[in-house]
């Protein structure tokens, strides 16, 4: 990955002091391949009625970041689970943790796929303990919107489709290296195609809250809601959330991602406003019981 100045205004997640550091390391990724177990410890599987529907990323001990379009219609929380430390969808590892969901919060400006604000937060029922296969990714700050420049090599992970024409996800976690593409060039790549998805000359597909990434030859290995991560100063930061694409496994069809730095303020504010209520401290409970007992005896 291309070097960046150590003076960049990066900050790690306030909720974690150990984000962005996998316990397992792999060689440089060229093209798509099967990931190593534990290599991407923030990757999660979003489940609905036990079925894998989307990817996501752990950003603190109790919060997962994913795409808004993963949640359609009325939400019945008991139907959803978050599998952390997931690697093989068909053979759960002993270290895998399956968590119930207590909140699903879709960004209020999300109006449909391709229209921006495709981002959502999921609160786990209980905080998860970090381990070699479960730990959070770091988030950039809002001021870091330009630290993932065009040409930078980043990685996207998930259980994406094995073949474009077959609606079948991979059994094991996949990873692929993709290149950040300039928004104007990305728009041109889509406009210049002659198929049914060609865009009008005056149409802008990529807005400021999106990131375009891929390669001219075309690859697709991520899941909706999964993380696009970039390595800065030996730490992994989540630059994007897998959102959408048109025939994005084909040449000149890069993937479109929600730009995380555009929504960091919303993420932090939403988490602060939706913290799980903490249990009363033991001394407070004891004092209350003694007060009730005193009234009964008086």
C-alpha positions in Angstrom: 0.0 0.0 0.0 1.3 3.5 -0.7 3.0 5.3 2.1 1.3 8.2 3.9 2.7 10.8 6.1 2.6 10.0 9.9 1.2 13.5 10.4 -2.2 12.5 9.2 -5.0 13.4 11.6 -6.0 9.8 12.3 -7.7 8.7 15.5 -8.8 5.3 16.7 -12.3 4.4 17.8 -13.0 6.1 21.1 -14.6 2.8 22.2 -11.5 0.8 21.6 -7.8 1.1 22.1 -6.9 -2.0 20.1 -8.7 -1.5 16.8 -7.4 -2.3 13.4 -4.8 -4.9 14.5 -5.4 -8.5 13.4 -3.7 -11.2 15.3 -3.2 -13.2 12.1 -1.2 -11.8 9.2 -1.2 -12.8 5.5 1.0 -11.9 2.5 0.0 -9.1 0.1 -3.3 -9.9 -1.6 -3.2 -10.0 -5.4 -6.7 -10.7 -6.9 -9.4 -12.5 -4.9 -8.6 -15.4 -2.7 -9.7 -17.2 0.4 -8.8 -15.3 3.6 -6.9 -16.9 6.5 -8.9 -17.6 9.6 -8.6 -14.7 12.0 -7.1 -12.4 9.4 -10.0 -10.0 9.4 -11.3 -10.2 13.1 -13.8 -7.3 12.6 -15.7 -9.1 9.8 -19.2 -10.3 10.9 -22.0 -12.2 9.3 -25.4 -10.6 9.6 -28.0 -13.4 9.8 -31.8 -13.3 9.4 -33.6 -16.5 10.3 -30.2 -18.2 10.4 -29.4 -17.3 6.8 -26.4 -15.1 6.0 -27.8 -11.9 4.3 -25.0 -9.3 4.6 -21.6 -8.6 5.9 -20.7 -6.0 8.5 -17.8 -4.9 10.7 -17.3 -4.7 14.5 -16.5 -1.1 15.5 -16.7 -1.5 19.3 -17.5 -4.2 21.8 -21.3 -3.7 21.2 -21.8 -2.1 17.8 -21.6 -3.3 14.2 -21.5 -1.2 11.1 -23.3 -2.4 7.9 -25.4 -1.2 5.0 -28.9 0.2 5.4 -30.2 -1.7 2.4 -29.7 -5.0 4.4 -32.8 -4.1 6.4 -36.0 -3.8 4.5 -39.6 -3.4 5.7 -40.6 -3.9 9.3 -37.8 -5.2 11.4 -38.4 -8.1 13.8 -35.3 -8.0 16.0 -35.6 -11.7 17.2 -35.1 -12.8 13.6 -31.6 -11.3 13.4 -28.3 -12.5 14.8 -24.7 -11.3 14.4 -22.1 -13.9 14.1 -18.6 -12.7 15.2 -15.4 -14.5 14.5 -17.2 -16.2 11.6 -15.0 -17.9 8.9 -16.7 -21.0 7.5 -20.4 -20.4 7.1 -21.1 -24.1 7.0 -18.8 -25.1 9.9 -18.8 -22.7 12.9 -15.5 -22.5 14.8 -15.5 -23.0 18.6 -14.4 -19.3 18.9 -17.3 -18.0 16.9 -19.8 -15.9 18.9 -23.5 -15.6 17.8 -25.1 -12.5 19.4 -28.7 -11.4 19.6 -29.6 -7.9 18.4 -31.1 -5.2 20.6 -31.2 -2.3 18.1 -31.1 -1.8 14.3 -30.6 1.9 13.4 -30.8 2.8 9.7 -29.6 6.2 8.7 -32.6 8.6 8.5 -31.6 9.9 5.0 -31.4 6.5 3.4 -34.1 6.4 0.7 -33.0 3.5 -1.5 -30.0 1.7 -3.0 -27.8 4.1 -5.0 -29.3 7.2 -3.4 -26.7 7.7 -0.6 -26.6 7.3 3.2 -26.5 3.5 2.7 -25.3 2.9 6.3 -26.7 1.3 9.4 -25.7 0.5 13.0 -26.6 -2.7 14.9 -26.3 -2.9 18.7 -25.5 -6.3 20.1 -27.6 -7.5 23.0 -24.4 -7.8 25.2 -20.9 -6.5 24.7 -18.6 -9.1 23.1 -15.2 -10.0 24.5 -12.3 -9.4 22.2 -10.1 -12.4 21.1 -7.7 -13.5 18.4 -10.7 -13.8 16.0 -12.9 -11.0 17.3 -11.7 -7.4 17.5 -12.8 -4.0 16.1 -11.7 -2.1 13.0 -10.7 1.5 13.4 -12.8 4.4 11.9 -11.4 7.5 10.3 -12.5 10.9 11.6 -14.6 13.3 9.5 -11.5 15.4 8.7 -9.8 12.3 7.2 -12.0 12.3 4.1 -9.0 12.7 1.7 -6.6 10.2 3.2 -7.8 7.4 1.0 -6.7 8.9 -2.4 -7.3 7.5 -5.9 -4.8 4.8 -6.6 -4.5 3.5 -3.1 -4.8 -0.2 -2.6 -7.3 -1.4 -0.1 -9.1 -4.6 0.8 -12.7 -5.8 0.7 -13.8 -8.9 2.5 -16.9 -11.1 2.6 -18.7 -14.2 1.5 -19.5 -12.8 -1.9 -20.8 -14.6 -4.9 -18.5 -17.3 -6.3 -19.6 -16.7 -9.9 -21.5 -13.6 -11.1 -24.2 -15.7 -12.8 -24.8 -18.0 -9.7 -26.5 -16.7 -6.6 -24.3 -18.8 -4.3 -22.0 -17.3 -1.7 -18.6 -18.7 -0.8 -18.4 -21.0 2.1 -15.3 -19.4 3.6 -14.4 -15.8 4.0 -12.9 -14.2 0.8 -10.7 -11.2 0.4 -9.7 -9.1 -2.6 -7.5 -6.1 -3.1 -9.2 -3.2 -4.9 -7.9 0.2 -5.9 -9.6 3.5 -5.0 -10.8 5.1 -8.2 -11.4 8.8 -8.7 -15.1 9.7 -8.6 -15.1 11.5 -11.9 -13.3 8.6 -13.6 -15.7 6.2 -12.0 -18.7 8.1 -13.4 -17.0 8.0 -16.9 -16.4 4.3 -16.7 -20.1 3.7 -16.2 -21.1 6.3 -18.8 -18.8 4.8 -21.5 -20.4 1.4 -21.4 -23.0 0.5 -24.0 -25.1 -2.0 -22.1 -28.4 -1.4 -20.4 -26.7 0.1 -17.3 -25.1 2.9 -19.3 -25.5 6.3 -17.6 -26.6 9.5 -19.4 -23.9 12.0 -20.0 -25.2 14.4 -17.3 -25.9 11.7 -14.7 -23.6 11.6 -11.6 -23.6 8.1 -10.0 -20.9 8.8 -7.4 -21.8 11.4 -4.8 -19.5 12.9 -2.2 -20.6 10.4 0.5 -19.5 7.5 -1.7 -16.2 5.8 -2.6 -15.5 4.0 -5.9 -13.1 1.1 -5.9 -12.2 -1.9 -8.1 -10.0 -2.8 -11.1 -10.6 -2.4 -14.8 -10.7 -6.1 -15.3 -13.6 -6.5 -12.8 -13.8 -8.5 -9.6 -16.4 -9.0 -6.9 -15.8 -10.7 -3.6 -17.5 -8.6 -1.0 -20.9 -8.7 0.6 -23.4 -5.9 1.0 -22.6 -4.2 4.2 -19.1 -5.6 4.4 -16.0 -3.5 5.1 -13.6 -1.8 2.7 -10.5 -1.3 4.7 -7.2 0.5 4.0 -3.9 0.1 5.9 -2.4 3.3 7.3 0.7 3.3 9.4 0.3 -0.5 10.1 -3.3 0.0 11.3 -6.5 -0.9 9.3 -9.1 1.7 8.9 -12.6 1.2 7.4 -12.9 3.6 4.5 -16.1 2.2 3.0 -19.2 0.0 3.4 -20.1 -2.2 0.5 -23.2 -0.6 -1.1 -23.9 -1.4 -4.7 -22.7 -1.8 -8.2 -23.9 -2.6 -11.7 -22.5 -5.9 -13.1 -19.5 -5.1 -10.9 -17.8 -8.4 -11.6 -17.4 -7.3 -15.2 -14.7 -5.0 -16.7 -15.1 -1.2 -16.1 -17.8 -1.9 -13.4 -16.1 -0.9 -10.1 -18.0 -1.3 -6.8 -19.6 1.6 -5.0 -19.1 2.0 -1.2 -20.6 4.3 1.4 -17.8 6.7 2.5 -17.4 6.1 6.3 -15.7 9.4 7.1 -18.9 11.2 5.8 -20.9 9.5 8.6 -18.5 9.3 11.5 -20.4 12.1 13.3 -23.7 10.3 12.9 -22.1 7.0 14.1 -20.7 8.6 17.2 -23.8 10.5 18.0 -26.1 7.5 17.4 -24.0 5.3 19.7 -23.9 7.9 22.4 -27.7 8.3 22.3 -28.4 4.6 22.2 -26.2 3.1 24.9 -27.6 0.1 26.6 -28.9 1.0 30.1 -26.4 0.0 32.8 -27.4 -2.1 35.8 -27.5 -0.2 39.1 -24.4 -0.5 41.2 -24.6 -3.0 44.1 -24.3 -0.4 46.9 -27.2 1.5 45.4 -29.4 -1.7 45.4 -28.3 -2.5 49.0 -29.2 1.0 50.1 -32.6 0.8 48.5 -33.3 -2.6 50.2 -32.3 -1.3 53.6 -34.6 1.7 53.1 -37.6 -0.5 52.2 -36.8 -2.8 55.2 -36.7 0.2 57.6 -40.1 1.4 56.4 -41.6 -2.1 56.8 -40.2 -2.4 60.4 -41.2 1.1 61.5 
